[in-house]
């Protein structure tokens, strides 16, 4: 069974309407990329971090969810350290980390069904002019959100299986089984969707 990014809770952020959270994420993104001021980016980073860690998760759970993304940001910052002035590198890191914190807070406090319903509503105008099928797009996005934690869980399981057998842990030996298991899950889910007639033609 697929896991979920949603975390049960009753915080004020849990109770906010999905639309408000998505609009806030959009406005935050635009605001952060419109400034290079560390006097604004540092408080934004601290505030978004406080929001994320106040949602009721243990420290280990909270870090596990964003650890890989933060590692990627650090690698990006290390590369840019040799290309950009230090204040610009700091601004880049703070901006991206603040967005990661806030986006992770949104996904942790929004159920997949609520997210899909809201995306469907927001895309209705585009559906009316024939550009897309709102229900199909929301279903696709919802499945992506459901698959992300499941893929990470399978990766950890395969890595632990290699370690238990004393096999060397190399990316190439893990990616193969991971792709196969993921495709099997995708086939099963696609068959279930077609059998229940969720997609509209």
SENU-649238 format. One line per field, with one value per residue (C-alpha): x, y, z; residue number from 1. Coordinates in Angstrom, 2 decimals, padded with zeros to 5 digits. Layout:
<pts>
u X|...
v Y|...
w Z|...
nr NUM|...
</pts>
This chain:
<pts>
u 000.00|001.24|002.13|001.26|003.04|000.10|000.65|-002.34|-002.71|-004.88|-002.54|-003.73|-001.94|-003.83|-007.09|-006.29|-008.16|-006.08|-006.54|-005.14|-002.03|-001.44|-001.87|000.48|003.07|002.79|003.10|006.02|007.83|007.36|008.43|011.56|012.77|012.13|014.66|018.34|018.22|019.52|017.60|014.40|015.57|016.91|013.62|011.68|013.91|013.53|009.76|009.21|011.47|009.54|006.27|007.48|008.93|005.82|003.48|003.77|006.37|009.35|012.67|013.75|010.57|010.80|014.44|013.89|011.27|013.50|017.00|017.59|016.32|018.50|021.51|020.84|020.63|023.95|025.60|024.19|025.48|028.93|029.14|027.97|030.45|033.15|031.00|029.09|029.80|029.20|026.10|024.43|025.18|023.73|020.63|020.21|020.43|018.08|015.54|015.42|015.44|012.59|010.55|011.31|010.18|006.93|006.14|006.82|004.48|001.75|002.05|002.25|-001.01|-003.05|-004.65|-004.23|-007.99|-008.26|-005.32|-006.84|-010.24|-008.68|-006.51|-009.59|-011.47|-008.54|-008.09|-011.77|-011.35|-008.67|-010.90|-013.76|-011.64|-010.47|-006.85|-006.91|-009.02|-008.96|-009.83|-007.06|-004.44|-005.43|-005.36|-001.87|-000.58|-002.19|-000.53|002.84|002.44|001.50|004.37|007.14|007.20|006.60|009.61|011.81|010.53|011.30|014.77|015.47|014.13|016.32|019.36|018.77|018.34|021.71|023.31|021.81|023.22|026.63|026.37|028.04|025.58|025.96|023.43|023.38|022.53|019.69|018.13|017.30|015.11|013.64|012.50|011.01|009.04|007.86|006.65|004.81|003.03|002.23|000.70|-001.40|-002.65|-003.38|-005.41|-007.35|-008.07|-009.34|-011.41|-013.17|-013.62|-011.96|-010.57|-012.99|-012.51
v 000.00|003.45|005.73|009.41|012.68|013.80|013.99|013.78|016.84|019.70|022.66|026.00|025.24|021.94|023.86|026.40|025.86|024.22|027.19|029.59|027.42|027.12|030.86|031.53|029.21|031.05|034.48|033.33|032.00|035.25|037.32|035.32|035.38|039.12|039.96|039.42|041.00|038.71|040.86|039.51|036.03|035.05|035.80|034.04|030.97|030.91|031.44|028.71|026.37|027.06|026.39|023.06|021.74|022.77|020.41|017.55|015.34|013.94|015.54|012.37|012.23|015.91|015.68|012.46|014.15|017.01|015.58|014.63|017.98|019.88|017.81|018.77|022.44|022.18|020.62|023.42|025.99|024.37|024.59|028.20|029.09|029.16|031.04|033.68|036.16|034.78|036.97|035.65|032.04|032.66|034.25|031.27|028.76|030.68|031.19|027.54|026.20|028.51|027.29|023.66|024.18|025.84|023.40|020.47|022.06|022.33|018.69|017.52|019.28|018.63|015.29|013.99|014.08|017.72|018.65|016.91|018.54|021.99|021.46|020.27|023.45|025.71|024.05|024.17|027.40|025.71|022.67|024.84|026.10|022.60|022.81|019.90|017.59|019.00|015.68|013.83|016.45|016.48|012.67|012.66|015.19|013.29|010.05|011.80|012.94|009.41|007.81|010.03|008.59|005.08|005.26|006.49|003.67|001.08|002.57|002.22|-001.36|-002.39|-000.73|-002.52|-005.82|-005.30|-004.46|-007.55|-009.80|-008.16|-006.84|-003.57|-000.69|000.96|003.19|000.97|-002.16|-000.37|001.62|-001.48|-003.24|000.12|000.88|-002.59|-002.39|001.13|000.12|-002.86|-000.54|001.84|-000.98|-002.14|001.38|002.06|-001.15|-000.23|003.27|001.92|-000.79|001.78|004.26|007.13|008.68|010.42|010.10
w 000.00|-000.84|002.02|002.22|002.88|005.03|008.79|011.13|013.31|014.48|014.16|012.83|009.57|009.26|009.55|006.84|003.55|000.84|-001.47|001.10|001.54|-002.20|-002.72|000.21|-001.35|-004.67|-003.05|-000.91|-003.98|-005.88|-002.87|-002.13|-005.71|-005.92|-003.22|-002.54|000.93|003.66|006.15|004.57|003.60|007.03|008.87|006.08|006.42|010.22|010.08|007.48|009.45|012.65|010.82|009.44|012.70|014.67|012.84|015.32|013.64|015.47|014.57|012.78|010.70|009.83|008.74|006.79|004.63|003.52|003.97|000.33|-000.96|001.52|000.49|-003.13|-002.13|-000.29|-003.35|-005.49|-003.02|-002.97|-006.77|-006.81|-004.07|-006.75|-009.26|-007.30|-004.51|-001.02|-000.31|-003.47|-002.50|000.98|-000.57|-002.89|-000.02|002.26|-000.51|-001.54|002.02|003.02|000.06|000.88|004.47|003.43|000.60|002.95|005.51|002.87|001.80|005.43|006.35|003.21|002.36|-001.16|-001.76|-000.63|-002.81|-005.85|-005.31|-005.13|-008.21|-010.12|-009.19|-010.09|-013.49|-014.49|-016.53|-018.64|-019.07|-020.35|-023.22|-024.06|-022.98|-020.53|-018.41|-014.87|-013.21|-015.05|-014.17|-010.50|-010.44|-011.98|-009.45|-006.60|-007.70|-007.89|-004.28|-003.24|-005.13|-003.73|-000.18|-001.51|-003.82|-000.97|001.25|-001.42|-001.91|001.81|001.82|-001.12|000.44|003.74|001.89|000.20|003.52|005.20|002.47|002.68|-000.87|-001.84|-001.96|-005.34|-007.13|-010.22|-008.22|-006.41|-009.25|-011.32|-008.71|-007.69|-011.25|-011.66|-008.40|-009.20|-012.66|-011.19|-008.77|-011.63|-013.69|-010.73|-010.02|-013.69|-013.92|-010.78|-012.12|-015.44|-013.73|-011.56|-014.37|-012.50|-015.65|-017.95|-021.69
nr 1|2|3|4|5|6|7|8|9|10|11|12|13|14|15|16|17|18|19|20|21|22|23|24|25|26|27|28|29|30|31|32|33|34|35|36|37|38|39|40|41|42|43|44|45|46|47|48|49|50|51|52|53|54|55|56|57|58|59|60|61|62|63|64|65|66|67|68|69|70|71|72|73|74|75|76|77|78|79|80|81|82|83|84|85|86|87|88|89|90|91|92|93|94|95|96|97|98|99|100|101|102|103|104|105|106|107|108|109|110|111|112|113|114|115|116|117|118|119|120|121|122|123|124|125|126|127|128|129|130|131|132|133|134|135|136|137|138|139|140|141|142|143|144|145|146|147|148|149|150|151|152|153|154|155|156|157|158|159|160|161|162|163|164|165|166|167|168|169|170|171|172|173|174|175|176|177|178|179|180|181|182|183|184|185|186|187|188|189|190|191|192|193|194|195|196|197|198|199|200|201
</pts>
